Amino acid sequence: MWRKVAATVTPLERRRAAKVEAVLDVPVPPSAPVVKPSPVQVASPHHPAAARRGPLPRAGEDKVGLDSSWERKIARGGLEPDFSLDLHGSGLDQAYGRLMHGLAQARAMGARVVLVVTGKPRPTEAADRGTARGAIRAKIVDWLGASEHAGAIAAVRGAHRRHGGPGALYVVLKRKR
């Protein structure tokens, strides 16, 4: 069968490779002295634990603070916010002040989930971050990370569509211990 198929095929034109002229040895002018790299230390295969750094994450827990049951609740819309902040339509200065005051109030009340309505994000360049429409949404993660509340925040996730979808965020606060 293969011979019948092969008999119906016509070969493609072979393209000839362009002639490459030989490169002459040209002396390289002396520049900076050549420095040999230092040897790299590699963990012994007999001691794999020596190569690990820090504890391994527990099963069912992601690396940014929420376990899988929280993630499932968020994805299915089963998470009910304990406190809501609406920053939509505010200027940057006013939104920042309201966010900081609202988080302080939510923490004082013992809230675990804060719904922050920011308005839908707009596609912006990194250089335009915070200057175009959607400025609050673009800046909010930076504000949270630099605030006095940063140590009390377990995670920040996009809200389910029934709570505002792409125009809102859940700020999950750590439990008081």
URZIUR-V514190 format. One record per backbone hydrogen bond with DSSP energy under -0.5 kcal/mol. CO is the residue of the C=O (numbers start at 1). NH is the residue of the N-H. Records with the same first field share a line. If there is no record, write none. Layout:
CO->NH ; NH
This chain:
1->5
2->6
3->7
4->8
5->8
6->9
13->15
19->21
22->24
24->26
44->47
47->50
48->51 ; 52
49->52
58->61
60->68
62->65
66->62
67->70 ; 71
68->72
69->73
70->74
71->75
72->76
73->77 ; 78 ; 79
74->77
78->80
79->81
83->115
85->87 ; 117
87->90
91->95
92->96
93->97
94->98
95->99
96->100
97->101
98->102
99->103
100->104
101->105
102->106
103->107
104->108
105->109
106->110 ; 111
107->110
112->173
113->82 ; 83 ; 115
114->116 ; 171
115->85 ; 117
116->118 ; 169
117->87 ; 88
122->124
125->128
126->129
128->131 ; 132
132->135
134->138
135->139
136->140
137->141
139->143
140->144
141->145
142->146
143->147
144->147
147->150
149->152 ; 153
150->153
152->154 ; 174
155->172
157->170
160->163 ; 165
161->164
164->167
165->159 ; 168
166->121
167->118 ; 119
168->159
169->116 ; 171
170->157 ; 172
171->114 ; 173
172->154 ; 155
